[in-house]
Amino acid sequence: MRFRSGITGELALWVGVEFTDADRRSLDVAWRLADPAAHKKFEYARLFLVTFTPQPQRAYLELIDGRAGTSLRLPEDLPAGDYAIDVDAYGSASWGDGKLDARGRSVVFGVAAPQGIPVATDL
């Protein structure tokens, strides 16, 4: 899924998420430029977990250096619900540069309640 933030000159990323172990909340995340004709090398990327509450929020997950994918585990205390992964990719390895070159958001995916923790229901 493509996500554009409105930042001038920013490229759109395709972000894919695949659960490798739903019970342990482990997943693989991969990203690439949404336009197959575009070419850009990214030095690092920052991954965020997006919550879909009345005020959507992004929580920092991990910094990935020199790769276009990673495996990660969602926090054990993460409540059941719908989430997405945002990827911010940077072409420069310099923290001082700080220029966001590309951004993308995965499709929305559901996270079940951790084993042993009841899901809240409306009575």
N, C-alpha and C positions, 0 to 999 in steps of 0.2 A: 504494500500500500504506500502511496506517495503522500508526503506531508510537506507543505511549503509554509515557511514561517514568515515570508515577506522580506527576508534579509536580501538586500541587493547583491546580485552575483552568486548567490548560493545555489548549488545544484541539488536536485532531488535524488534521494537514495531509495532503493527497494530494500526492505528489511524483512527477513524471513525468520520465523520462530518455530521450532519443533521440540515438543516434549520428548525427552529420552527416558524419563522415569517420573510419571505423574505423581506417584506416592511420595517420592523424595523431592518433588518440585524441581527436578533438574531439566534443563533445556539447552538446546543449541541455538545460537543466534548467528545469522550471517547477513551481510549487507554488500551491496554493489550499486553502482550508478544506475538509476532508473532508465536512462537513455543508453541503449547498447552502443550507440555510435560515439558517445562521449568517452574521453580518456582522461583520467586524473589519478594520481597516486596519493594515497593518504598515509601520513606518517603515524597518526594515532586517532583513536575514536573514544568518545565517552558514551557509556550506555546508561540509560535512565529507565526506571519503571514508572509508567504512567497510570495513575489511578483515575477512575471515572466517577468522581463524586460530584456534587453540585458545583464545586470549584475544582476542576481537574488539576492535578499536581504531578510534578516529576520528581522522583527520588533517585539520587545518584546511586548507581550499582557498581560500575567498574570502569577502569581505564585500560584500553587495549592498545598495545604498541606494535605497529607494523603488520597487522593482520586484518583480514576482512571477515573474521568470524571468531567465535569463542563458545565455550560451554560454561554455564553458570548455574547456580542453585539459588532459587528464590528464598527469602527469609522464612524460617519456620513459623514465625508468629504473624505472617502475612494473612489477613482475613480472606475468606472466600470472596470471590467477586470477579469482575471483568477488568482486565488490564491490557496494556500494550507495552512494547519496548520502543523507546526512542533512541536513535543513534545520531550523534553529532560527530562529523568527521572533519579532520584538520589536515591540510596539506603540508604544514610546517611543523617540525618537531620542536620549535622554539616556543616555550610558554609565553615569552614576551610578545610574540606575534599575535597570538590569540584570535586569528581570523578563522571564523567558521566557514568552511568551504562547501559542506554538504550536510543535509539533514534528512532523516527519514523516520517513519513510524511503521511498526508492524501492524498486521490486522489485530483486532481485538481478540483476546483469548480468555477463557475462563479458568479460574483456579479454584479447586475444591478445598473444603476445609481440611486442615491437617488431621491425620488419623488420631482418633481419641478426643478430638475437640468438636462438640456439637455445633451445628449450624443454627444461627438464630432464625426463628420463623415468626411470622405475624400470627397472633392468636385471634 
